[in-house]
Amino acid sequence: MTTWNYRLIRHLNPDGKTMWVGVHEVYYDLLGTPIRCSDEPIQLTAVTVGDLRRGLEAILNAFESPVLNYGSFQ
């Protein structure tokens, strides 16, 4: 079973000089190593307010882990 969570991911702009950060889904191997991330940052939507709150709480947890580099998944 693959595990995943939200993580902050740093992107390099095409100019090669500036960066930006987005929230992505990141998937891990059995040893807990990040092996894959979503192509695009997430857009949080939900059916209920409670589901939206849980999604936001999961995103807030991403701030507790180091920021990853998008280029390391390419």
C-alpha positions in Angstrom: 0.0 0.0 0.0 1.3 3.4 -1.0 1.2 6.1 1.6 0.8 9.8 0.8 0.4 13.2 2.4 0.5 16.8 1.4 4.0 18.5 1.3 5.3 21.9 0.4 7.2 21.7 -2.9 9.6 24.4 -4.2 9.5 25.1 -8.0 12.1 26.8 -10.0 10.7 29.4 -12.5 11.7 29.1 -16.2 14.1 32.1 -15.7 16.2 29.8 -13.5 16.5 32.4 -10.8 13.3 32.7 -8.9 11.2 30.1 -7.1 7.7 29.6 -5.8 6.2 27.0 -3.4 3.0 24.9 -3.8 1.2 22.2 -1.9 1.4 18.8 -3.6 0.3 15.2 -2.9 3.5 13.3 -2.3 3.7 9.5 -2.4 6.3 7.3 -0.5 7.9 3.9 -0.9 7.8 1.3 1.9 10.8 2.9 3.5 9.1 6.3 3.7 11.2 7.9 1.0 9.3 10.4 -1.2 9.1 8.8 -4.7 6.4 10.8 -6.6 4.4 13.9 -6.4 1.4 15.3 -8.2 2.2 17.2 -11.4 0.3 20.3 -10.2 -0.3 21.8 -6.8 -3.6 20.9 -5.2 -6.8 23.0 -5.4 -8.7 22.2 -2.2 -12.4 21.6 -2.6 -14.8 19.4 -0.6 -18.4 18.3 -0.4 -18.8 19.4 3.2 -17.4 22.0 5.4 -16.1 19.3 7.7 -14.2 17.7 4.8 -12.8 21.0 3.8 -11.6 21.5 7.4 -9.9 18.1 7.4 -8.2 19.0 4.2 -6.9 22.3 5.5 -5.6 20.5 8.7 -3.7 18.0 6.5 -2.2 20.9 4.6 -1.1 22.6 7.8 0.7 19.4 8.7 2.8 19.9 5.6 4.4 22.9 7.2 6.0 20.6 9.9 8.1 18.8 7.3 11.0 20.1 5.2 10.2 21.7 1.8 10.9 19.4 -1.1 12.3 20.3 -4.5 10.0 19.6 -7.5 13.1 18.9 -9.6 14.0 15.9 -7.4 10.9 14.1 -8.7 11.7 14.6 -12.4 
